[in-house]
Amino acid sequence: MQNSIEIEDTKYNPQLELLIEMLDLDNWCPLPTSFGNFRMYDTGNEEIRIVSLGDINELRQPVLIRIHSSCLASEVFGALDCDCADQLSESIKLISTEGEGIIFHLHQEGRGQGLSNKIRAVRMMEIESIDTAESFEKLGLKQDVRNYDPIALMIKQLGISSVRLISNNPRKKSYLEAKGIEVSTVNTHPTLRTENEAYLHSKNEKLGHNIPISQEMELTEVIEFYHSDQPWGEFSNFSRHAVFIDNVIWNTVEHFYQASKFEKTEHIEFVRRSPSPMAAKERALNLKSFKRANWEEEKEKVMYRGITAKFLQHPELEKKLISTGSAQLIELTSKDPYWGQSKDGKGSNRLGELLMSLRNELSK
């Protein structure tokens, strides 16, 4: 079995090109989510969905994009034996943090073989204790027949010549590059579970994917963190670790920090009940005229209180923080020069500094 999948030549399809030219970008609707207010556009094709954060005609290049094939089992019913829903969720968060981007959602179940064949393959995997590549082979199915021609045409129609592709699949990158689009990649980081670990390894070993699935975190002199789904993401305020402070449960440290900007109970509760840490940040921003007068003097104390509760109330996180030893901890971002630090060293990195102070206290 080869460990890669060749890209099949696709014949020119004038009907497909005509369909893409009919893409109606004026027909869109708001798509409010817990990670921000997205837009859903009409593609004229029920099997291709486009969701963007920001006006799709005004995105800065290289545009952050995700080309995602549907997975009914995980995205709708919560199946745990793959990484499809995990990748979609992380892509939404990455685009939300970026502030703009596009998700192309394609109805291409089972790597393009359809839902019926996918069900047959998964059942065979279970009965015969074989992996996903072996089951496709035994069923006489090609490993990946997904077609990205419509997406390449749409990208070009939008005037986009350069993208940052959220993907662990080199085939997608090569496909777009073959169409004259400049591509760099951004990895997703799957949640390893008993149900999906063997599947993820087989995707790397037999299907040529580049999934970062090592469970061992490399200890270096400098540890950078930012997205809660990525390595060392537990250090982010957005990580899904609830804290109990002032007899109240806060879904994340970010919820606690943002709500603490206010004095009135109605404002505090409005922020506390936010469906996500990003939503809590946005709600607090919309209420900025009601912010406490002394917030600038108090915000570091509030932050330190929040992260202290988080690491003390979650022993596995306390152990992980202490395990970093004397490594410098940096929240790597150019979007917040106070709490973080950019790649060029600009920024105060105050969250990293507070985490290192807490680490020193916990290590005593």
VEXDREN-829929 format. One record per atom (N, C-alpha, C): x, y, z. Coordinates in pm, whole numbers, padded with zeros to 5 digits, always signed. Example, Ala and Ser with C-alpha at 12.3 -4.5 7.8 and 13.67 -1.06 7.14 Angstrom:
+01319-00569+00780/+01230-00450+00780/+01320-00330+00780/+01285-00225+00708/+01367-00106+00714/+01290+00003+00787/
END
This chain:
+00086-00120+00000/+00000+00000+00000/+00089+00124+00000/+00069+00214-00096/+00146+00336-00100/+00099+00429+00010/+00194+00514+00058/+00158+00602+00168/+00118+00741+00119/+00078+00751-00006/+00029+00878-00057/-00076+00852-00163/-00150+00954-00197/-00256+00942-00297/-00227+01040-00409/-00218+00991-00530/-00190+01078-00643/-00316+01156-00680/-00294+01273-00735/-00406+01355-00780/-00444+01314-00920/-00569+01278-00937/-00614+01238-01069/-00642+01361-01155/-00608+01350-01283/-00639+01459-01376/-00790+01472-01390/-00836+01596-01390/-00979+01619-01407/-01001+01689-01541/-01098+01642-01615/-01125+01698-01746/-01197+01831-01732/-01175+01917-01831/-01242+02046-01834/-01393+02025-01836/-01462+02098-01752/-01606+02081-01738/-01673+02217-01756/-01716+02251-01878/-01776+02383-01903/-01902+02407-01822/-01980+02301-01795/-02101+02318-01715/-02067+02358-01572/-01960+02295-01517/-01917+02329-01383/-01871+02474-01378/-01792+02516-01477/-01742+02654-01478/-01857+02752-01489/-01957+02720-01571/-02074+02807-01585/-02148+02818-01452/-02160+02704-01381/-02227+02704-01252/-02155+02793-01153/-02021+02783-01150/-01944+02863-01056/-01955+03011-01091/-01961+03043-01222/-01974+03182-01262/-02108+03240-01217/-02204+03152-01189/-02336+03197-01146/-02344+03211-00993/-02233+03192-00926/-02229+03207-00781/-02286+03343-00741/-02389+03341-00660/-02460+03464-00622/-02410+03513-00487/-02310+03601-00491/-02252+03650-00367/-02339+03756-00300/-02444+03800-00370/-02535+03897-00309/-02638+03828-00221/-02652+03697-00238/-02750+03622-00159/-02679+03554-00043/-02683+03619+00073/-02620+03562+00192/-02705+03600+00314/-02682+03526+00421/-02755+03555+00544/-02658+03551+00662/-02691+03622+00770/-02607+03616+00889/-02607+03475+00948/-02494+03435+01002/-02482+03305+01069/-02419+03330+01206/-02501+03368+01305/-02446+03396+01438/-02404+03266+01507/-02281+03260+01555/-02229+03143+01624/-02166+03186+01755/-02130+03088+01836/-02064+03120+01963/-01921+03170+01941/-01872+03163+01816/-01737+03210+01786/-01738+03336+01700/-01853+03398+01684/-01861+03520+01607/-01973+03516+01506/-01995+03629+01442/-02104+03642+01345/-02050+03616+01204/-02077+03496+01155/-02033+03456+01022/-02140+03489+00918/-02108+03461+00792/-02204+03474+00683/-02213+03341+00609/-02333+03304+00564/-02352+03187+00479/-02398+03235+00342/-02323+03192+00238/-02349+03238+00102/-02419+03129+00020/-02498+03175-00077/-02566+03086-00170/-02471+03050-00284/-02439+02921-00300/-02352+02878-00409/-02428+02831-00531/-02561+02816-00517/-02638+02760-00626/-02626+02610-00637/-02558+02550-00540/-02535+02405-00541/-02552+02353-00398/-02652+02269-00377/-02682+02220-00243/-02567+02139-00182/-02473+02094-00264/-02364+02011-00213/-02238+02091-00181/-02243+02222-00203/-02129+02309-00172/-02179+02424-00086/-02123+02438+00033/-02166+02546+00122/-02046+02636+00149/-02069+02765+00152/-01963+02862+00182/-02004+02943+00304/-01915+02944+00402/-01934+03025+00523/-01811+03112+00539/-01830+03240+00562/-01715+03328+00580/-01732+03413+00705/-01620+03456+00758/-01620+03558+00862/-01569+03684+00795/-01656+03782+00783/-01625+03902+00708/-01682+03894+00567/-01684+04007+00499/-01733+04014+00361/-01639+03932+00274/-01692+03834+00205/-01610+03741+00127/-01535+03812+00014/-01581+03932-00025/-01515+04007-00131/-01403+04097-00080/-01387+04105+00051/-01292+04202+00108/-01191+04138+00202/-01164+04009+00185/-01071+03940+00274/-00927+03964+00229/-00839+03983+00328/-00698+04007+00297/-00628+03878+00258/-00538+03888+00162/-00461+03772+00119/-00327+03767+00192/-00276+03647+00218/-00335+03517+00188/-00454+03489+00279/-00564+03444+00220/-00688+03422+00294/-00680+03289+00369/-00721+03291+00496/-00727+03168+00576/-00852+03090+00536/-00835+02966+00487/-00950+02889+00440/-00945+02745+00493/-01060+02685+00498/-01074+02542+00527/-01161+02481+00418/-01110+02377+00351/-01190+02299+00257/-01227+02171+00330/-01354+02157+00365/-01396+02052+00457/-01501+01962+00393/-01475+01833+00392/-01572+01736+00343/-01663+01691+00457/-01790+01681+00428/-01889+01652+00532/-01866+01517+00598/-01903+01511+00724/-01901+01385+00799/-02025+01383+00888/-02131+01323+00837/-02258+01319+00909/-02243+01258+01048/-02162+01152+01057/-02149+01078+01183/-02096+01166+01296/-01988+01240+01270/-01927+01319+01377/-01987+01458+01390/-02017+01523+01277/-02062+01661+01283/-02206+01675+01330/-02289+01574+01303/-02430+01580+01344/-02457+01493+01466/-02401+01370+01465/-02435+01275+01571/-02325+01256+01676/-02214+01328+01661/-02111+01326+01764/-02025+01202+01769/-02010+01131+01658/-01925+01011+01657/-01782+01046+01698/-01717+00955+01770/-01585+00980+01827/-01471+00911+01753/-01502+00832+01648/-01400+00747+01587/-01328+00811+01469/-01339+00944+01454/-01263+01014+01351/-01225+01151+01406/-01169+01236+01321/-01130+01370+01365/-01200+01479+01284/-01304+01444+01210/-01368+01538+01119/-01431+01657+01192/-01516+01630+01290/-01580+01738+01364/-01477+01820+01440/-01373+01753+01492/-01266+01825+01563/-01200+01926+01471/-01172+01882+01347/-01104+01970+01252/-01193+02088+01214/-01321+02063+01194/-01412+02172+01159/-01422+02273+01272/-01434+02222+01395/-01444+02310+01511/-01318+02394+01527/-01202+02331+01514/-01077+02405+01527/-01063+02509+01416/-01107+02475+01296/-01099+02569+01184/-01184+02693+01212/-01303+02672+01266/-01390+02785+01300/-01323+02874+01403/-01260+02811+01503/-01191+02889+01606/-01073+02966+01549/-00996+02902+01461/-00881+02969+01400/-00926+03090+01319/-01032+03074+01242/-01083+03185+01161/-01140+03293+01251/-01206+03254+01358/-01260+03351+01452/-01148+03434+01514/-01040+03368+01552/-00926+03440+01609/-00861+03530+01506/-00851+03483+01383/-00793+03561+01274/-00878+03686+01245/-01009+03671+01265/-01099+03782+01238/-01161+03777+01100/-01115+03685+01015/-01172+03669+00882/-01125+03537+00822/-01198+03488+00724/-01162+03362+00659/-01284+03296+00598/-01260+03183+00530/-01368+03113+00458/-01364+02964+00489/-01481+02904+00505/-01495+02759+00512/-01577+02713+00392/-01518+02625+00312/-01589+02560+00202/-01630+02421+00254/-01758+02399+00268/-01809+02273+00323/-01871+02192+00210/-01811+02076+00181/-01850+01996+00065/-01922+01868+00107/-02025+01832+00032/-02096+01707+00058/-02021+01594-00012/-01914+01545+00055/-01831+01440-00002/-01798+01337+00106/-01900+01262+00146/-01882+01161+00251/-01784+01052+00207/-01716+00994+00303/-01632+00878+00276/-01523+00903+00175/-01454+01016+00189/-01349+01056+00096/-01398+01054-00049/-01526+01095-00065/-01585+01106-00197/-01656+00982-00246/-01654+00872-00168/-01716+00747-00212/-01864+00738-00173/-01913+00833-00094/-02054+00833-00058/-02082+00766+00075/-02196+00799+00132/-02230+00750+00266/-02249+00599+00270/-02311+00541+00168/-02333+00396+00168/-02202+00319+00174/-02107+00360+00088/-01977+00294+00089/-01901+00320+00219/-01919+00437+00274/-01853+00469+00401/-01904+00377+00512/-02035+00356+00515/-02091+00266+00617/-02038+00124+00600/-02032+00078+00476/-01977-00056+00449/-01832-00065+00497/-01754+00040+00469/-01612+00038+00506/-01592+00040+00656/-01667+00122+00726/-01653+00131+00872/-01695+00000+00937/-01802-00060+00885/-01848-00189+00939/-01743-00296+00917/-01680-00299+00800/-01575-00396+00772/-01455-00374+00864/-01422-00249+00891/-01312-00218+00983/-01337-00281+01119/-01462-00272+01164/-01498-00326+01296/-01495-00479+01297/-01555-00539+01197/-01568-00685+01194/-01433-00754+01174/-01351-00699+01085/-01227-00766+01048/-01104-00706+01116/-01126-00606+01202/-01014-00542+01274/-00906-00492+01178/-00948-00420+01075/-00855-00363+00979/-00870-00211+00981/-00778-00141+00913/-00785+00005+00916/-00863+00059+00797/-00877+00190+00792/-00960+00254+00690/-00907+00230+00548/-00775+00233+00531/-00717+00211+00398/-00740+00067+00351/-00724-00028+00444/-00742-00169+00410/-00887-00200+00375/-00979-00140+00446/-01120-00166+00418/-01160-00111+00281/-01112+00006+00246/-01141+00061+00114/-01083-00031+00006/-00962-00080+00029/-00896-00166-00068/-00974-00297-00087/-01018-00356+00022/-01091-00483+00013/-01227-00466-00055/-01283-00347-00044/-01411-00319-00109/-01394-00275-00254/-01268-00266-00298/-01242-00225-00435/-01264-00076-00459/-01250+00005-00352/-01272+00148-00362/-01138+00222-00370/-01131+00324-00453/-01015+00411-00452/-01013+00487-00320/-00892+00514-00270/-00879+00570-00136/-00938+00710-00122/-00926+00793-00227/-00976+00930-00215/-01013+00981-00353/-01141+01000-00377/-01186+01047-00508/-01253+01184-00497/-01223+01254-00391/-01284+01386-00375/-01235+01482-00484/-01327+01568-00527/-01299+01662-00635/-01304+01804-00579/-01193+01876-00594/-01186+02012-00544/-01192+02116-00655/-01224+02072-00778/-01233+02167-00890/-01329+02283-00861/-01450+02256-00807/-01541+02369-00782/-01480+02472-00687/-01406+02425-00587/-01349+02518-00490/-01238+02601-00554/-01154+02536-00634/-01048+02610-00702/-01107+02718-00792/-01215+02685-00863/-01280+02782-00950/-01342+02896-00870/-01404+02862-00757/-01464+02966-00672/-01357+03059-00616/-01247+03001-00570/-01139+03082-00516/-01089+03181-00621/-01073+03132-00744/-01027+03220-00851/-01131+03326-00886/-01259+03287-00886/-01364+03384-00916/-01366+03496-00812/-01331+03463-00689/-01328+03563-00582/-01205+03653-00591/-01118+03625-00687/-00998+03706-00702/-00889+03673-00602/-00898+03553-00544/-00799+03511-00443/-00689+03432-00513/-00566+03474-00492/-00453+03405-00555/-00361+03339-00453/-00383+03368-00324/-00296+03314-00219/-00378+03279-00097/-00359+03157-00045/-00437+03113+00071/-00349+03048+00175/-00397+03048+00298/-00342+02965+00406/-00446+02857+00432/-00411+02736+00396/-00506+02624+00397/-00499+02550+00531/-00611+02545+00602/-00618+02472+00727/-00638+02324+00694/-00532+02246+00702/-00541+02106+00660/-00416+02030+00698/-00434+01900+00721/-00322+01807+00740/-00303+01718+00617/-00376+01749+00511/-00379+01664+00392/-00302+01730+00277/-00181+01681+00245/-00101+01741+00136/-00172+01738+00001/-00265+01644-00017/-00337+01633-00145/-00415+01760-00175/-00477+01819-00073/-00553+01942-00094/-00460+02056-00136/-00345+02065-00071/-00248+02169-00104/-00202+02154-00249/-00164+02031-00285/-00116+02006-00421/-00225+02034-00524/-00347+02002-00491/-00459+02023-00582/-00474+02171-00616/-00471+02257-00512/-00487+02400-00535/-00366+02458-00607/-00248+02410-00569/-00127+02459-00635/-00128+02426-00785/-00181+02308-00818/-00189+02268-00959/-00283+02359-01039/-00370+02431-00967/-00462+02525-01032/-00409+02668-01030/-00283+02684-00989/-00221+02815-00993/-00243+02901-00870/-00285+02839-00759/-00309+02913-00635/-00190+02892-00541/-00139+02999-00485/-00027+02991-00390/-00082+02943-00254/-00019+02839-00197/-00075+02776-00077/+00032+02754+00030/+00001+02794+00152/+00076+02751+00269/-00024+02682+00360/+00023+02596+00450/-00070+02517+00531/-00064+02552+00679/-00177+02533+00743/-00191+02548+00888/-00246+02416+00941/-00171+02348+01027/-00216+02219+01078/-00333+02232+01173/-00417+02129+01176/-00512+02113+01285/-00455+02010+01382/-00502+02015+01504/-00448+01928+01609/-00561+01846+01668/-00571+01720+01630/-00685+01637+01670/-00685+01603+01819/-00803+01576+01867/-00817+01525+02003/-00804+01373+01997/-00695+01321+02056/-00673+01176+02054/-00767+01107+02151/-00836+01006+02101/-00927+00928+02184/-00904+00780+02155/-00949+00695+02245/-00939+00552+02222/-01007+00514+02092/-01118+00582+02062/-01199+00547+01944/-01132+00588+01812/-01044+00689+01814/-00993+00738+01685/-00841+00728+01668/-00770+00683+01769/-00623+00686+01762/-00569+00601+01647/-00619+00477+01633/-00571+00390+01525/-00605+00449+01389/-00723+00508+01378/-00765+00569+01252/-00672+00683+01213/-00634+00768+01310/-00546+00880+01280/-00407+00833+01238/-00358+00729+01304/-00227+00675+01266/-00232+00619+01123/-00340+00553+01088/-00350+00495+00953/-00358+00605+00848/-00420+00718+00880/-00425+00829+00784/-00285+00882+00757/-00204+00889+00860/-00066+00934+00842/+00016+00832+00765/+00008+00706+00808/+00098+00603+00756/+00060+00554+00616/-00070+00553+00585/-00113+00494+00458/-00178+00592+00360/-00225+00704+00412/-00290+00800+00324/-00209+00928+00306/-00091+00933+00367/+00001+01043+00344/-00033+01173+00414/-00116+01168+00517/-00150+01290+00590/-00036+01330+00686/-00041+01454+00730/+00059+01506+00824/-00007+01549+00954/-00074+01456+01019/-00147+01487+01142/-00050+01488+01260/-00041+01598+01335/+00046+01602+01453/-00020+01527+01568/+00012+01399+01582/-00059+01317+01681/+00031+01269+01794/+00151+01321+01805/+00237+01281+01917/+00177+01331+02046/+00165+01242+02142/+00108+01278+02272/+00214+01338+02365/+00339+01323+02328/+00446+01377+02411/+00474+01522+02368/+00470+01614+02461/+00498+01752+02433/+00648+01777+02449/+00706+01837+02348/+00849+01862+02350/+00879+01979+02444/+00970+01956+02538/+01011+02061+02629/+01130+02135+02569/+01115+02265+02554/+01221+02348+02498/+01244+02467+02590/+01342+02548+02557/+01371+02666+02639/+01260+02769+02628/+01190+02768+02517/+01077+02860+02497/+00955+02780+02455/+00845+02797+02526/+00720+02729+02493/+00619+02835+02453/+00569+02824+02329/+00472+02918+02277/+00333+02853+02275/+00234+02931+02311/+00097+02879+02313/+00003+02990+02266/-00113+02953+02221/-00217+03050+02189/-00352+02982+02177/-00374+02905+02066/-00503+02841+02047/-00522+02727+02146/-00639+02718+02203/-00665+02616+02305/-00665+02476+02248/-00681+02461+02115/-00682+02329+02051/-00544+02281+02012/-00443+02368+02027/-00310+02336+01979/-00215+02304+02094/-00092+02259+02063/+00002+02222+02171/+00015+02331+02277/+00012+02287+02403/+00017+02374+02520/-00105+02465+02529/-00210+02432+02457/-00330+02515+02456/-00400+02525+02590/-00368+02434+02682/-00428+02440+02816/-00388+02568+02889/-00279+02632+02844/-00234+02755+02909/-00316+02876+02864/-00396+02859+02761/-00479+02968+02710/-00599+02991+02801/-00640+03115+02812/-00761+03146+02889/-00886+03088+02825/-00875+03052+02697/-00990+02999+02625/-01006+02848+02643/-00910+02782+02708/-00920+02637+02724/-01042+02603+02808/-01105+02492+02775/-01232+02455+02839/-01210+02391+02976/-01163+02473+03068/-01143+02428+03206/-01218+02525+03297/-01330+02479+03350/-01412+02565+03435/-01340+02597+03566/-01371+02713+03621/-01314+02753+03750/-01428+02793+03844/-01404+02770+03972/-01503+02803+04076/-01447+02918+04158/-01504+03037+04141/-01455+03158+04209/-01575+03236+04261/-01566+03282+04387/-01674+03360+04449/-01806+03285+04447/-01798+03153+04471/-01917+03068+04476/-01993+03062+04343/-01921+03086+04235/-01980+03084+04102/-01892+02999+04010/-01955+02921+03922/-01880+02844+03823/-01867+02927+03695/-01744+02943+03651/-01714+03014+03526/-01665+02911+03425/-01720+02913+03305/-01686+02811+03205/-01539+02812+03168/-01478+02928+03164/-01336+02942+03135/-01281+03060+03214/-01149+03071+03220/-01087+03188+03283/-01125+03314+03206/-01138+03303+03075/-01174+03420+02994/-01311+03473+03034/-01405+03384+03063/-01536+03428+03111/-01520+03510+03241/-01442+03456+03333/-01422+03524+03462/-01354+03659+03441/-01249+03661+03360/-01173+03784+03338/-01259+03891+03274/-01331+03855+03169/-01413+03955+03099/-01527+04006+03186/-01591+03918+03261/-01702+03960+03347/-01655+04050+03461/-01531+04031+03504/-01476+04109+03615/-01452+04255+03580/-01470+04290+03455/-01453+04429+03413/-01568+04517+03461/-01676+04453+03512/-01797+04527+03543/-01836+04513+03689/-01915+04608+03734/-01961+04608+03873/-02107+04566+03886/-02188+04600+03788/-02330+04568+03797/-02353+04420+03770/-02438+04359+03853/-02467+04217+03842/-02521+04181+03704/-02606+04266+03649/-02667+04235+03518/-02560+04222+03409/-02457+04306+03416/-02349+04300+03317/-02260+04179+03340/-02232+04152+03466/-02148+04036+03500/-02214+03907+03454/-02343+03893+03482/-02415+03771+03446/-02430+03757+03295/-02448+03869+03227/-02460+03864+03082/-02333+03809+03019/-02219+03850+03070/-02092+03801+03018/-02067+03658+03064/-02098+03628+03190/-02072+03494+03244/-02148+03387+03168/-02266+03419+03120/-02349+03320+03051/-02319+03309+02902/-02212+03370+02857/-02174+03364+02715/-02150+03220+02674/-02190+03182+02553/-02176+03042+02510/-02032+02999+02483/-01939+03095+02470/-01800+03062+02444/-01711+03173+02498/-01581+03147+02517/-01491+03253+02563/-01483+03368+02464/-01488+03337+02334/-01487+03444+02233/-01610+03531+02247/-01725+03468+02271/-01848+03545+02289/-01841+03631+02415/-01778+03579+02520/-01762+03657+02643/-01678+03782+02616/-01573+03765+02538/-01488+03879+02502/-01565+03983+02421/-01646+03936+02327/-01723+04028+02243/-01831+04100+02324/-01895+04027+02414/-01998+04091+02497/-01938+04198+02586/-01821+04169+02643/-01755+04268+02727/-01714+04390+02646/-01670+04368+02524/-01632+04480+02437/-01753+04569+02408/-01868+04508+02387/-01989+04586+02359/-02038+04663+02481/-01993+04621+02600/-02033+04687+02724/-01923+04778+02780/-01824+04811+02698/-01705+04881+02748/-01737+05014+02817/-01848+05076+02780/-01883+05204+02844/-01921+05185+02991/-01947+05061+03034/-01984+05033+03173/-01867+04975+03253/-01749+04977+03196/-01632+04915+03260/-01597+04986+03391/-01547+04907+03487/-01504+04963+03615/-01399+05071+03594/-01406+05177+03673/-01315+05290+03658/-01170+05250+03686/-01150+05154+03775/-01014+05115+03815/-00967+04988+03745/-01027+04953+03632/-00997+04825+03569/-00850+04810+03531/-00790+04913+03478/-00650+04903+03434/-00558+04870+03551/-00591+04919+03669/-00509+04890+03786/-00535+04750+03842/-00653+04698+03815/-00694+04571+03875/-00680+04449+03782/-00664+04470+03653/-00678+04359+03558/-00574+04248+03577/-00452+04282+03616/-00353+04177+03636/-00384+04094+03760/-00437+04158+03862/-00477+04085+03983/-00590+03988+03950/-00685+04035+03869/-00797+03949+03828/-00746+03831+03746/-00658+03858+03653/-00603+03752+03568/-00529+03648+03653/-00448+03696+03745/-00370+03603+03827/-00462+03518+03914/-00568+03580+03963/-00664+03505+04044/-00732+03398+03959/-00766+03432+03837/-00831+03336+03750/-00742+03218+03714/-00617+03244+03674/-00529+03133+03635/-00487+03050+03756/-00478+03114+03873/-00445+03038+03994/-00555+02938+04025/-00681+02983+04017/-00794+02892+04040/-00793+02778+03939/-00765+02811+03815/-00767+02710+03709/-00664+02600+03734/-00541+02638+03764/-00436+02537+03779/-00444+02463+03913/-00497+02527+04016/-00514+02457+04143/-00634+02364+04141/-00738+02401+04068/-00859+02320+04064/-00853+02208+03960/-00750+02207+03878/-00729+02101+03779/-00588+02047+03797/-00571+01946+03882/-00437+01895+03916/-00353+01856+03795/-00417+01806+03688/-00340+01768+03570/-00277+01890+03503/-00345+02005+03514/-00288+02128+03458/-00175+02180+03545/-00193+02170+03677/-00085+02211+03767/+00042+02130+03740/+00026+02000+03722/+00140+01913+03693/+00206+01951+03562/+00124+01983+03462/+00179+02019+03331/+00253+02151+03337/+00200+02248+03410/+00267+02377+03423/+00402+02361+03493/+00404+02285+03601/+00529+02264+03674/+00631+02190+03587/+00581+02102+03500/+00671+02022+03415/+00749+02106+03316/+00707+02231+03294/+00779+02316+03199/+00910+02369+03256/+00932+02344+03384/+01060+02381+03445/+01090+02529+03437/+01202+02562+03376/+01242+02703+03366/+01217+02760+03227/+01139+02688+03145/+01113+02735+03009/+01038+02868+03011/+01071+02953+02915/+00998+03078+02901/+00864+03049+02834/+00757+03099+02893/+00622+03077+02841/+00577+03203+02768/+00537+03189+02645/+00498+03304+02563/+00362+03280+02500/+00268+03370+02526/+00143+03367+02450/+00172+03433+02315/+00180+03352+02211/+00225+03399+02080/+00109+03457+02000/+00102+03589+01994/-00002+03656+01918/+00039+03799+01889/-00002+03846+01774/+00021+03987+01740/-00105+04069+01764/-00211+04003+01814/-00340+04070+01830/-00358+04135+01966/-00272+04101+02062/-00285+04157+02195/-00146+04185+02252/-00091+04303+02225/+00045+04334+02267/+00064+04345+02418/-00046+04351+02493/-00031+04356+02638/-00016+04216+02697/-00110+04129+02667/-00106+03995+02725/-00016+03901+02646/+00007+03928+02519/+00085+03838+02436/+00211+03901+02378/+00272+03826+02287/+00394+03872+02220/+00396+03815+02079/+00432+03897+01982/+00436+03853+01843/+00567+03783+01811/+00577+03725+01693/+00697+03652+01653/+00821+03740+01649/+00802+03870+01624/+00918+03959+01620/+00956+04014+01757/+00895+03958+01862/+00933+03996+01998/+00861+04117+02053/+00768+04174+01976/+00694+04290+02023/+00577+04245+02110/+00560+04313+02222/+00452+04278+02314/+00505+04251+02453/+00419+04269+02553/+00461+04255+02693/+00454+04112+02745/+00375+04026+02679/+00362+03886+02721/+00326+03875+02869/+00233+03955+02912/+00199+03955+03055/+00133+03824+03099/+00056+03758+03011/-00002+03630+03051/+00108+03527+03073/+00204+03523+02982/+00317+03432+03001/+00392+03461+03129/+00412+03589+03158/+00484+03627+03281/+00407+03583+03405/+00276+03601+03404/+00195+03559+03519/+00197+03408+03536/+00192+03335+03425/+00200+03189+03433/+00333+03143+03490/+00441+03210+03453/+00572+03173+03508/+00581+03207+03657/+00518+03316+03698/+00513+03350+03841/+00433+03246+03918/+00321+03204+03861/+00241+03100+03925/+00318+02968+03931/+00388+02935+03825/+00469+02814+03824/+00572+02815+03936/+00634+02930+03960/+00732+02941+04068/+00667+02916+04204/+00545+02970+04221/+00473+02950+04347/+00434+02805+04366/+00387+02742+04261/+00343+02603+04271/+00460+02507+04291/+00576+02547+04247/+00694+02459+04256/+00760+02460+04392/+00720+02554+04478/+00784+02565+04610/+00745+02446+04700/
END
